[in-house]
Structures are given as structure tokens and as C-alpha cells.
Amino acid sequence: MVLARGLSHEELAGRLASTVEFAGGYTAVPVGEHTNSSFTQVLDDALADPFAGIDIGLRLGCSGAWVYAVAYGCWPGEFGPLEAVSRDGAHVFLLEYEEENGKPVPPQFEYFHDDRLLSAFNLHLNSSWGYEGVQGDPATADRLQERLTAAGLPDPGRKRREVHLTTLRIVQDFFGLSLPRDPIVNGPLPAVLLEPA
């Protein structure tokens, strides 16, 4: 999930497409409005054609001042650094789940603004994936770490799900993030496939 403020959902899709690191670049091609299940079928059909070069899709939406993109397909290995998505004053947040990865990858959170990574951490708040605690610009990362610490995190004695939910609540309050669950899970949203340019 990518959330942004200061962009339209078309701009967000275009900037995400531009981070795909393959020769010639990628572009976002609209494919109409789709629910989660109907878009999964569209992407499965595109993946069935090995010559199409399509392995990423996005469902896009707006909620108040926020725009968001729900990513599908092989995006974890395809998107390049997201700093550039936040250029020209945009605020961009990435919440990354690798549900189909066979390894126990913790959810990752990153916040970018004006071409800079301001905070990043895994939601389990442990060092299992390279770093422990909140990394990034001290003005943002240290303040976020203080809130997590005040909530008693990290706490290896707590269940991962409890840590995960507590961490999400803190991130939501700290950054003022909010998304409507039902339209994302059940409703139709504009969708794009990322295709070679």
C-alpha cells in the first residue's frame, strides 16, 4: 500500500511506474474500475502472456487529502527506491506486506518527503531484517521512536499481531493517516497495469 498527499492518483501511478527498474521504463495503463477479485483475474490474465512484460498492477483511490495505491503482482522486487516519488513536496508512505514470501518477512513502513527517506522500520520492531528501531531523519524518526517506546515497544514478550496493531495505531496517529477499509477491500477502484513503455 502506498499513500500520498500532494499528488493525484494518476500522478502517483505514473511516479510508481517510473521507479520500475527495467530498460525503457514502464508506464501506467488504465484498465477500468475493478474490485480486488476482478483485478486479480485481470492481472492473472496479463501474467499468462510471457511476452506482455506485465507483472505489476495497481488499484487506486482517494480519501480526503490522501491518494493511495494498492499494489498487486511482483512489485516488491520491481519498484526501485521511492524517494523520487516524493519529489516536489509530496508526502509518500509505503506499508509493505509480503504475504506470499515463504520467509517470515515483517511488514515494513517507510515515509518519504521531498526526495528524502524520513523514517523506516519493520512493524515487529526487531533486528530480524537488518535494522532495529526507527531509522531515518532524526527530526522525524526519533520522535516516532519515542512514541513507540512510550507504548512499551519493542516487547519480545508480546504477540506479533499485538505489536503489529499497536505499531499501526501509533503510525496512524503520528502521521494522521486514515483509509476507508470497505472501498479498498470490497469496492471497485480505478486500476492500472504497469506495462513496458
Sequence and secondary structure as in RCSB ss.txt:
>XXXX:A:sequence
MVLARGLSHEELAGRLASTVEFAGGYTAVPVGEHTNSSFTQVLDDALADPFAGIDIGLRLGCSGAWVYAVAYGCW
PGEFGPLEAVSRDGAHVFLLEYEEENGKPVPPQFEYFHDDRLLSAFNLHLNSSWGYEGVQGDPATADRLQERLTA
AGLPDPGRKRREVHLTTLRIVQDFFGLSLPRDPIVNGPLPAVLLEPA
>XXXX:A:secstr
 EEEESS HHHHHHHHHHHB STT EEEEEEEEE HHHHHHHHHHHHT TTS   EEEEEEEETTEEEEEEEESG
GGTB  SGGGGTTT EEEEEE  TT SS    EEEEEETTEEEEEEETT SGGGS  S BS HHHHHHHHHHHHH
TT S TTS HHHHHHHHHHHHHHHHT    HHHHHTS EEEEEEEE 
